[in-house]
């Protein structure tokens, strides 16, 4: 959809064109989403359509987050769901209900999320999974690992060198720390640094996982072909095994120098908050985690929508396009200019039409940003209502957005200025983490503790040289178990 110039009201939001797009969807180009590129569906007139998240959920066989799940979350944790959960901005999940089971019973689990460092600063779209993960860490009181995939960015972006992305990793690590994470229960690592510095079990998992995943599976998940460089083909193994607790033995008090990984630690599950475009990685690991020598639970996921680019529907903020995004390093003036010049408006062509017909907040980018960053539900409802009735003008809507975004970015920058190299290195040092979990767990009946006892027995057997039988059982489980994922060939 074409960018609309800045006026007090803004140009018309092309409501008629949007209606035409809805009727032409049957013949439109389909939306394409993968971990490296995202493109919206197009109508016959070449207009980009809004992302259809329900269609993504159906295609990839995820579950939509519903009222019952949110009510159970509040009962189990005692916390009101985050505004992004209440407003459907985190909209989909895999096995989040099982994570609530673990928390309710006082069992260990951990959080894992990541960042592909392709620029020296995060934009506000990048901040969303980290702010949400920080909130989850506070609510659940569990350990967190943050993976900086500098290796991936160098492999998939021909214009970036490995040295450049390592520098981006350091800057991005400081940005992430500024989101307020607790150092006692947070480990941040760079792929390119960690493998040779305390990441022995991580890389051991990577090799084992690569052995059980064939090229057809990887090609089906990511669309690789004969021209794909071998680094790109191998990389998914690293991102997949980051979901295994045994990749971080030091966190749990295991010996990172031991030849043996812990079956007891392998049984600790993982929750991954991420944008929906990262899901193909974790479909791959969910299909194969039970085939590891010490089987690991399928990682649970909770998916966010994309924060719309300033240009409007069908766009995703991009670090490579400075005018598509508000960066966490932007000045007040830059934020004001970007929103006034580039933020797609839902206003009408003239003041008279706007007063008569009202604006369209559902396509207005400034309003979309308010839904993410305005905490007051009543205020947000009032703005929506007044804009739709024509009582609020586009200039007023943009002013609300500018004020909110300037405050959000300024608060971040003040925290970022306090993050020194010493603090960054402390977060990135492999070490045992400290957490408390659920202070009032409901312990399961004794019969439910059998898997834990079995894991401990398998660990002892493996360390006595009897691990081959365990490996065969795990392989058999992987081959006979009914998967819940989209077949790779269909992706």
C-alpha positions as CSV (number, residue, x, y, z in Angstrom):
1,X,0.0,0.0,0.0
2,X,1.4,3.4,-0.9
3,X,2.8,5.6,1.8
4,X,0.5,8.6,2.6
5,X,2.0,12.0,3.0
6,X,1.8,13.9,6.2
7,X,-1.1,16.3,6.6
8,X,-3.2,17.3,9.6
9,X,-5.8,14.8,8.6
10,X,-3.7,12.6,6.5
11,X,-4.7,11.4,3.0
12,X,-7.7,8.9,2.8
13,X,-6.8,5.4,4.0
14,X,-8.0,3.9,0.7
15,X,-10.9,2.3,2.5
16,X,-12.5,1.5,-0.8
17,X,-9.4,-0.2,-2.0
18,X,-9.2,-2.2,1.1
19,X,-12.8,-3.4,0.5
20,X,-11.9,-4.4,-3.0
21,X,-8.9,-6.3,-1.7
22,X,-11.2,-8.2,0.6
23,X,-13.3,-9.4,-2.3
24,X,-10.3,-10.2,-4.4
25,X,-8.5,-12.3,-1.8
26,X,-9.3,-15.5,-3.7
27,X,-7.1,-14.4,-6.6
28,X,-4.5,-12.5,-4.5
29,X,-0.9,-13.5,-4.1
30,X,-0.5,-15.4,-0.9
31,X,1.4,-14.0,2.1
32,X,4.9,-15.5,2.5
33,X,6.5,-15.9,5.9
34,X,9.8,-17.5,6.8
35,X,12.6,-16.7,9.3
36,X,14.4,-14.5,6.9
37,X,11.8,-12.7,4.8
38,X,8.2,-11.7,5.2
39,X,5.9,-10.4,2.5
40,X,2.2,-9.7,2.7
41,X,-0.5,-11.0,0.3
42,X,-1.3,-8.8,-2.7
43,X,-4.6,-8.1,-4.3
44,X,-5.2,-7.9,-8.1
45,X,-4.4,-4.1,-8.0
46,X,-1.0,-4.7,-6.4
47,X,-2.1,-3.4,-2.9
48,X,-0.5,-5.1,0.1
49,X,-3.1,-6.7,2.4
50,X,-2.9,-7.0,6.2
51,X,-1.3,-10.2,7.5
52,X,-3.9,-12.9,8.1
53,X,-2.7,-14.4,11.4
54,X,-5.6,-16.8,11.8
55,X,-4.7,-18.3,8.4
56,X,-1.0,-18.6,9.5
57,X,-2.2,-20.4,12.6
58,X,-4.3,-22.8,10.6
59,X,-1.6,-23.5,8.0
60,X,1.1,-24.2,10.7
61,X,-1.2,-26.0,13.0
62,X,-0.8,-23.8,16.1
63,X,-3.4,-23.0,18.6
64,X,-5.0,-19.5,19.0
65,X,-4.8,-18.0,22.5
66,X,-8.3,-17.9,23.8
67,X,-10.2,-16.6,26.8
68,X,-10.0,-19.9,28.7
69,X,-6.2,-20.0,28.4
70,X,-5.9,-16.4,29.7
71,X,-8.2,-17.1,32.6
72,X,-6.2,-20.2,33.5
73,X,-3.0,-18.2,33.3
74,X,-4.4,-15.7,35.8
75,X,-5.6,-18.4,38.1
76,X,-2.3,-20.3,38.1
77,X,0.1,-17.3,38.3
78,X,-2.0,-14.7,40.2
79,X,-1.1,-12.1,37.5
80,X,-3.4,-10.3,35.1
81,X,-2.3,-11.2,31.5
82,X,0.0,-8.7,29.9
83,X,-1.8,-6.1,27.7
84,X,-0.3,-7.8,24.6
85,X,-2.0,-11.1,25.6
86,X,-5.3,-9.3,26.5
87,X,-5.3,-7.5,23.1
88,X,-4.4,-10.5,21.0
89,X,-0.9,-9.2,20.0
90,X,0.6,-12.4,21.2
91,X,-2.0,-14.5,19.6
92,X,-0.9,-18.1,19.1
93,X,0.9,-20.9,21.0
94,X,2.2,-24.4,21.1
95,X,1.8,-26.2,24.4
96,X,1.7,-23.1,26.6
97,X,-0.9,-24.9,28.6
98,X,1.7,-27.6,29.5
99,X,4.1,-24.8,30.7
100,X,1.3,-23.7,33.0
101,X,1.1,-27.3,34.3
102,X,4.8,-27.3,35.1
103,X,4.6,-23.9,36.9
104,X,1.5,-25.0,38.8
105,X,3.3,-28.1,40.0
106,X,6.5,-26.2,40.9
107,X,8.6,-28.0,38.2
108,X,11.6,-26.4,36.5
109,X,11.4,-24.9,33.0
110,X,13.3,-22.1,31.3
111,X,12.7,-19.3,28.8
112,X,14.6,-19.0,25.5
113,X,14.4,-16.2,23.0
114,X,16.9,-14.6,20.6
115,X,18.0,-11.8,18.3
116,X,19.6,-11.8,14.9
117,X,22.0,-8.9,15.1
118,X,21.9,-7.2,11.7
119,X,22.3,-3.6,12.9
120,X,23.8,-1.8,15.8
121,X,20.5,-0.8,17.4
122,X,17.2,-2.5,18.0
123,X,14.0,-0.9,16.7
124,X,10.8,-0.9,18.6
125,X,9.6,-4.0,16.9
126,X,12.6,-5.9,18.2
127,X,11.9,-4.6,21.7
128,X,8.5,-6.3,21.9
129,X,9.6,-10.0,22.4
130,X,12.2,-8.9,24.9
131,X,9.8,-6.7,26.9
132,X,7.3,-9.6,26.9
133,X,10.0,-12.2,27.8
134,X,11.1,-9.9,30.7
135,X,7.5,-9.9,32.0
136,X,7.3,-13.7,31.7
137,X,10.6,-14.0,33.6
138,X,9.2,-11.8,36.4
139,X,5.9,-13.7,36.6
140,X,7.3,-17.2,36.5
141,X,10.7,-16.5,38.2
142,X,12.6,-18.9,35.9
143,X,16.0,-18.8,34.1
144,X,16.3,-17.3,30.7
145,X,18.8,-17.8,27.8
146,X,19.1,-15.2,25.0
147,X,20.7,-16.4,21.8
148,X,22.4,-13.8,19.6
149,X,22.6,-15.5,16.1
150,X,25.5,-13.5,14.7
151,X,26.5,-16.6,12.7
152,X,23.1,-16.7,11.0
153,X,23.2,-13.0,10.0
154,X,26.7,-13.4,8.4
155,X,25.5,-16.5,6.6
156,X,22.3,-15.1,5.3
157,X,23.3,-11.6,4.5
158,X,26.0,-11.5,1.9
159,X,26.9,-7.8,2.7
160,X,27.8,-8.6,6.3
161,X,31.1,-10.0,7.6
162,X,31.5,-12.2,10.7
163,X,33.5,-9.4,12.3
164,X,30.7,-6.9,11.8
165,X,28.0,-9.1,13.2
166,X,30.0,-9.9,16.3
167,X,30.2,-6.1,16.9
168,X,26.4,-5.9,16.4
169,X,26.0,-8.7,18.9
170,X,27.8,-6.7,21.6
171,X,25.7,-3.6,21.0
172,X,22.5,-5.6,20.8
173,X,23.4,-7.4,24.0
174,X,23.6,-4.0,25.8
175,X,20.2,-3.1,24.3
176,X,18.7,-6.3,25.6
177,X,20.1,-5.8,29.0
178,X,18.6,-2.3,29.1
179,X,15.2,-3.9,28.9
180,X,15.6,-4.7,32.6
181,X,16.5,-8.4,32.8
182,X,17.7,-9.9,36.1
183,X,21.4,-10.9,35.8
184,X,21.0,-13.6,38.4
185,X,18.7,-15.6,36.2
186,X,19.7,-14.4,32.7
187,X,22.4,-15.8,30.3
188,X,23.0,-14.0,27.0
189,X,25.4,-15.5,24.5
190,X,26.8,-14.9,21.0
191,X,26.8,-18.1,18.9
192,X,30.2,-17.2,17.4
193,X,31.7,-16.8,20.9
194,X,29.9,-19.3,23.0
195,X,30.8,-22.5,21.0
196,X,34.4,-22.2,21.8
197,X,34.0,-20.8,25.4
198,X,31.9,-23.0,27.6
199,X,29.6,-24.3,24.9
200,X,30.8,-27.8,24.6
201,X,27.5,-29.5,25.4
202,X,25.7,-27.0,23.2
203,X,27.9,-28.1,20.3
204,X,27.6,-31.7,21.2
205,X,23.8,-31.4,21.1
206,X,24.2,-29.6,17.7
207,X,26.2,-32.5,16.2
208,X,23.8,-35.1,17.5
209,X,20.7,-33.2,16.3
210,X,22.3,-32.7,12.9
211,X,22.8,-36.5,12.7
212,X,19.1,-37.3,13.1
213,X,17.8,-34.5,10.8
214,X,18.2,-35.1,7.1
215,X,18.5,-32.6,4.3
216,X,14.9,-33.2,3.1
217,X,13.5,-32.1,6.4
218,X,15.6,-28.9,6.4
219,X,14.9,-28.2,2.8
220,X,11.2,-28.7,3.4
221,X,11.2,-26.3,6.4
222,X,13.3,-23.5,4.9
223,X,13.2,-23.9,1.1
224,X,16.9,-24.6,0.6
225,X,18.1,-25.8,-2.8
226,X,21.3,-26.8,-4.5
227,X,22.7,-23.3,-4.5
228,X,22.3,-22.8,-0.7
229,X,25.6,-22.5,1.0
230,X,26.4,-25.3,3.5
231,X,26.6,-22.9,6.4
232,X,22.9,-22.0,6.0
233,X,22.0,-25.6,5.8
234,X,23.8,-26.4,9.0
235,X,22.8,-23.4,11.0
236,X,19.2,-24.5,11.9
237,X,20.7,-27.2,14.1
238,X,22.2,-24.6,16.3
239,X,19.0,-22.6,16.8
240,X,17.1,-25.8,17.4
241,X,19.3,-27.2,20.2
242,X,19.2,-23.9,22.0
243,X,15.9,-25.1,23.2
244,X,17.5,-28.1,25.1
245,X,18.4,-27.5,28.7
246,X,21.5,-29.7,28.3
247,X,23.0,-27.1,26.1
248,X,23.6,-25.0,29.2
249,X,24.9,-27.4,31.8
250,X,26.4,-24.7,34.0
251,X,22.9,-23.1,34.5
252,X,21.7,-26.3,36.4
253,X,24.9,-27.0,38.2
254,X,26.0,-29.8,35.8
255,X,29.7,-30.2,34.9
256,X,30.2,-28.5,31.5
257,X,33.6,-30.3,31.0
258,X,32.0,-33.8,31.4
259,X,31.7,-36.0,28.4
260,X,28.2,-36.8,29.6
261,X,25.0,-34.7,29.4
262,X,22.4,-35.1,32.1
263,X,19.2,-37.0,31.4
264,X,17.6,-35.3,34.3
265,X,18.5,-31.9,32.9
266,X,17.3,-33.0,29.4
267,X,13.8,-33.5,30.8
268,X,13.5,-29.7,31.7
269,X,11.2,-28.1,29.1
270,X,11.5,-24.7,27.4
271,X,9.1,-21.9,26.6
272,X,10.0,-19.7,23.6
273,X,8.4,-16.3,23.1
274,X,9.0,-15.2,19.5
275,X,7.5,-13.7,16.4
276,X,5.5,-16.1,14.3
277,X,8.1,-16.1,11.5
278,X,10.5,-18.0,13.7
279,X,8.1,-21.0,14.1
280,X,9.7,-23.1,11.3
281,X,12.8,-23.6,13.4
282,X,10.9,-25.0,16.3
283,X,8.6,-27.2,14.2
284,X,11.8,-28.9,13.2
285,X,13.0,-29.4,16.8
286,X,9.6,-30.5,18.0
287,X,9.6,-33.2,15.4
288,X,12.9,-34.5,16.5
289,X,13.5,-33.7,20.2
290,X,12.3,-37.2,21.3
291,X,15.0,-38.8,19.0
292,X,17.9,-37.4,21.0
293,X,19.9,-39.8,23.1
294,X,18.3,-38.3,26.2
295,X,14.9,-37.2,24.8
296,X,13.9,-33.6,25.5
297,X,10.3,-32.3,25.7
298,X,9.0,-30.5,22.7
299,X,9.6,-26.8,23.3
300,X,6.5,-24.7,23.9
301,X,6.1,-21.5,22.0
302,X,4.0,-18.3,22.3
303,X,3.9,-16.2,19.1
304,X,3.6,-12.5,18.5
305,X,2.2,-10.6,15.5
306,X,4.5,-8.3,13.5
307,X,4.6,-4.7,14.5
308,X,3.4,-2.9,11.4
309,X,5.9,-0.8,9.5
310,X,5.3,2.9,9.4
311,X,4.1,2.5,5.8
312,X,1.1,0.5,6.8
313,X,-0.7,-2.8,6.3
314,X,1.4,-5.7,5.0
315,X,4.7,-4.2,6.0
316,X,7.1,-5.4,8.7
317,X,9.6,-3.1,10.4
318,X,13.1,-3.6,8.9
319,X,16.5,-2.7,10.3
320,X,17.7,-2.2,6.8
321,X,15.0,0.4,6.0
322,X,15.4,3.3,8.6
323,X,12.1,4.9,7.4
324,X,10.1,1.8,8.1
325,X,10.9,1.8,11.8
326,X,11.4,3.8,15.0
327,X,14.8,2.8,16.4
328,X,15.7,2.7,20.1
329,X,18.5,5.1,19.3
330,X,16.3,7.7,17.5
331,X,16.1,11.2,18.9
332,X,12.8,12.9,19.8
333,X,13.0,14.9,16.5
334,X,13.6,11.8,14.4
335,X,10.6,10.0,16.1
336,X,8.4,13.0,15.4
337,X,9.5,13.4,11.8
338,X,9.1,9.6,11.0
339,X,5.6,9.5,12.4
340,X,4.4,12.7,10.8
341,X,6.0,11.9,7.4
342,X,5.7,8.2,7.1
343,X,3.0,6.8,9.4
344,X,0.1,5.6,7.3
345,X,-3.1,7.3,8.2
346,X,-6.7,6.2,8.6
347,X,-8.0,9.7,8.2
348,X,-10.3,11.0,5.4
349,X,-9.5,13.2,2.5
350,X,-11.1,16.4,3.9
351,X,-12.1,17.7,7.4
352,X,-15.7,17.5,6.3
353,X,-15.5,13.9,5.3
354,X,-13.6,13.0,8.4
355,X,-16.2,14.6,10.6
356,X,-19.0,12.9,8.7
357,X,-17.6,9.4,8.1
358,X,-15.0,9.1,10.8
359,X,-11.5,7.6,10.5
360,X,-10.4,4.0,10.3
361,X,-8.2,3.2,13.4
362,X,-7.8,-0.4,12.2
363,X,-5.5,0.7,9.4
364,X,-4.0,3.7,11.1
365,X,-0.4,3.0,12.1
366,X,-0.3,5.5,14.9
367,X,-3.2,3.8,16.5
368,X,-1.6,0.4,16.0
369,X,1.4,1.6,17.9
370,X,-0.8,2.8,20.7
371,X,-2.3,-0.7,21.0
372,X,1.2,-2.0,21.8
373,X,2.5,0.7,24.1
374,X,-0.5,2.4,25.7
375,X,-1.2,0.6,29.0
376,X,-4.5,2.2,29.8
377,X,-7.3,0.1,28.2
378,X,-10.0,2.7,28.8
379,X,-7.9,5.5,27.2
380,X,-7.2,3.2,24.2
381,X,-10.9,2.4,23.8
382,X,-11.8,6.1,24.0
383,X,-9.2,7.0,21.3
384,X,-10.6,4.2,19.0
385,X,-14.2,5.4,19.5
386,X,-13.4,9.1,19.0
387,X,-11.4,8.5,15.9
388,X,-14.0,6.3,14.4
389,X,-16.7,8.9,15.1
390,X,-14.6,11.6,13.5
391,X,-14.3,13.5,16.8
392,X,-10.5,12.9,16.8
393,X,-8.3,14.0,13.9
394,X,-5.3,12.3,12.4
395,X,-3.0,15.1,13.6
396,X,-4.3,14.4,17.2
397,X,-3.8,10.7,16.7
398,X,-0.2,11.2,15.5
399,X,0.5,13.6,18.4
400,X,-0.6,10.9,20.9
401,X,1.7,8.4,19.2
402,X,4.7,10.7,19.1
403,X,4.4,11.6,22.8
404,X,4.1,7.9,23.8
405,X,6.9,6.7,21.6
406,X,9.3,9.5,22.6
407,X,8.7,8.6,26.3
408,X,9.2,4.9,25.6
409,X,12.4,5.4,23.7
410,X,13.8,8.0,26.2
411,X,13.2,5.6,29.1
412,X,15.1,2.9,27.3
413,X,18.0,5.2,26.4
414,X,18.4,6.2,30.0
415,X,18.7,2.5,31.0
416,X,20.9,1.8,28.0
417,X,23.4,4.5,29.1
418,X,24.0,2.6,32.3
419,X,25.0,-0.7,30.6
420,X,28.8,-0.9,30.7
421,X,31.1,-3.4,29.0
422,X,31.6,-5.0,32.4
423,X,27.8,-5.5,32.9
424,X,27.6,-6.9,29.4
425,X,30.4,-9.4,30.0
426,X,28.8,-10.4,33.3
427,X,25.5,-11.3,31.6
428,X,27.4,-13.3,28.9
429,X,29.6,-15.3,31.3
430,X,28.5,-19.0,31.5
431,X,27.5,-19.6,35.2
432,X,25.0,-21.1,37.5
433,X,21.8,-19.1,37.5
434,X,19.5,-18.4,40.5
435,X,15.7,-18.6,40.5
436,X,12.8,-19.5,42.7
437,X,9.9,-20.6,40.5
438,X,6.4,-21.0,41.9
439,X,6.3,-20.1,45.6
440,X,3.1,-22.0,46.2
441,X,3.2,-25.1,43.9
442,X,0.5,-27.8,43.8
443,X,2.5,-31.0,43.8
444,X,1.3,-33.7,41.4
445,X,0.3,-37.2,42.7
446,X,3.2,-39.6,43.1
447,X,2.4,-41.4,39.9
448,X,3.3,-38.3,37.9
449,X,6.8,-38.3,39.3
450,X,7.7,-41.5,37.4
451,X,9.1,-39.6,34.3
452,X,11.6,-37.8,36.5
453,X,12.7,-41.0,38.2
454,X,13.1,-42.6,34.8
455,X,15.2,-39.7,33.6
456,X,17.5,-40.1,36.6
457,X,17.8,-43.8,35.9
458,X,18.6,-43.3,32.2
459,X,21.3,-40.8,33.2
460,X,23.0,-43.3,35.5
461,X,22.8,-46.0,32.8
462,X,24.3,-43.7,30.2
463,X,27.3,-42.9,32.5
464,X,27.9,-46.6,33.0
465,X,28.3,-47.1,29.3
466,X,24.8,-48.5,28.7
467,X,23.4,-45.6,26.7
468,X,23.0,-47.4,23.5
469,X,19.7,-49.0,24.6
470,X,18.4,-45.6,25.6
471,X,19.4,-44.2,22.2
472,X,17.5,-47.0,20.5
473,X,14.4,-46.4,22.6
474,X,14.6,-42.6,21.9
475,X,15.0,-43.2,18.1
476,X,12.0,-45.6,18.2
477,X,9.9,-43.1,20.0
478,X,10.8,-40.5,17.4
479,X,9.8,-42.7,14.5
480,X,6.6,-44.0,16.0
481,X,5.3,-41.0,17.8
482,X,2.5,-39.1,16.2
483,X,3.7,-35.6,15.3
484,X,1.6,-32.5,15.7
485,X,3.4,-30.4,13.2
486,X,2.9,-29.4,9.6
487,X,4.7,-31.9,7.3
488,X,7.9,-30.5,6.0
489,X,7.0,-31.3,2.4
490,X,3.9,-29.2,2.7
491,X,5.7,-26.1,3.9
